[in-house]
Amino acid sequence: MTTLTIRIDDELDKLLAEMARRQHRSKSDLVRDMLRRQSRLELFREARRVIAPKARAAGYLTDEDVFRDIS
């Protein structure tokens, strides 16, 4: 495991501390989880940006279109 040092303002620190306290977690654990989720969300958005035009061109405009063909 590696260490990353960042600077955050007092307001964000208080918010993180309160969230960590309510969830009985450390701020580090909370931030690691947030970074994992955000990085996965960004990867999903990128995949969607690439795939969506191809899906539309193939006639997949809604979830129902997809389910129709895979069911």
Stockholm file with secondary structure:
# STOCKHOLM 1.0

chainA/1-71         MTTLTIRIDDELDKLLAEMARRQHRSKSDLVRDMLRRQSRLELFREARRVIAPKARAAGYLTDEDVFRDIS
#=GR chainA/1-71 SS CCCCCCCCCHHHHHHHHHHHHHHTCCHHHHHHHHHHHHHHHHHHHHHHHHHHHHHHHTTCCSHHHHHHHHC
#=GC SS_cons        CCCCCCCCCHHHHHHHHHHHHHHTCCHHHHHHHHHHHHHHHHHHHHHHHHHHHHHHHTTCCSHHHHHHHHC
//
